[in-house]
């Protein structure tokens, strides 16, 4: 339990060092205060996905999805066909390798065991 606590403590301290600050750190700010020891997504006011942040997050997701360039029907069909063709070739190749290895290993076992 103590080891888990120390690991979490190290993760929190490293995460704090990744949070951008508006001013350059001074010699006094190298020591962590109680407020600095809480990472913004672990704080007591609702955490990373508090209600206000959740709705903001959803609105940003909707905005980003609107920027996506979706494929048209022709592009989607050609991409799907390419995937299917590649899968068929890979399946045939693996089946061939399986048959070859089965035959070779079966022959070796029969030879080593002396059966015909």
N, C-alpha and C positions, 0 to 999 in steps of 0.2 A: 504494500500500500504506500509506504514511504517513497519507494522508487517511482511509482506511478505519479505521485504528487510532484516529485522533483522533475520528472520528464515534462509534465504539464507546465510547471513553473518555467522551465527552460523554453518551451514552445511559446509561452506567453511573452517572455522577455524578448525572444527573437522577433515575434510578431510586432511588438511595440517598436523595435528598431526599424521595421519596414514602414511604419506609419509616417507619412511626410509631415514635417513640422514647418511652420511659417518662418521661423527664425533659426539661425545657426545655434547649435547647442553650446551652452556655456559649461564651465567646469562644475557649476552647481547642479546642472541638469543631468549629469551623468549618473546620479543616484536616483533610483526609482522611488517616487512617492506613492502613497496609497492610490491616488487617482490615476497615476500613470500605469499602475500594475494591472489595471483592468483593460483588456483589449476591447475595442468598440463593439465587437460582436458577442462578447461575453458579459457585457455590463448588465445592470439590474433593471434598466428601463425598457425591457422587452427584447433585448438582444438584436441579433442580426436581422431577423425578419419580423420586426414589430409591425403592427397594423399599418401605421403611416408609411413605413418603408415598403411593406408588401404591395400596397396600391401603387406606389411610385414605381416599384419594380415591374409590376404588370403593365403599366402605361409605357415604360421604356421598352419592354419586350414587344409590345404591340407596334411601337414606332420602328423598332429594328426589323421586325418581320415585314413591315411595309416597304422597307428598303431592299428586300431580297429580290433578285431577278429570278423568277420562276421559269422553268423550261416550258416551251410550248409542247403541243401534242406530238409533233414530229420528232423533236429532240428527245422527249421522254421515251417514245417508241424505239428509236434507234439505240438509245442507251440501254434499254431493257433487253433488246435483242442481242446486243454485244455481250451483256452479262450472261445471258442464257447460253450463247454459243461458247463462251469461255468456260462456263461450268460444265457443259457437255464434253468439251475437249479434256478438261482436267479430270472429270470422272472416268472417261475412257482411258486416259493415261494411267490413272491409279489402278483401274481394273486390270490393265495389261501388266503393270508391275506386280500386282497381287498374284496373278496367274503364274508369272515367271518365277517369283520367289517361292510360291507354293510348290511348283514342280522341282525347282533346284533343291530346296530343303527336303522335300519328300524323297528325292533320289539320294541325297547324302545320307539321310537317316536309314533308308533301305540298305545302302552300301555298307554303312558302319555297323548296322545290326545283323547283317548277313542274311537278310530275307530277300525273297525275290518278288 
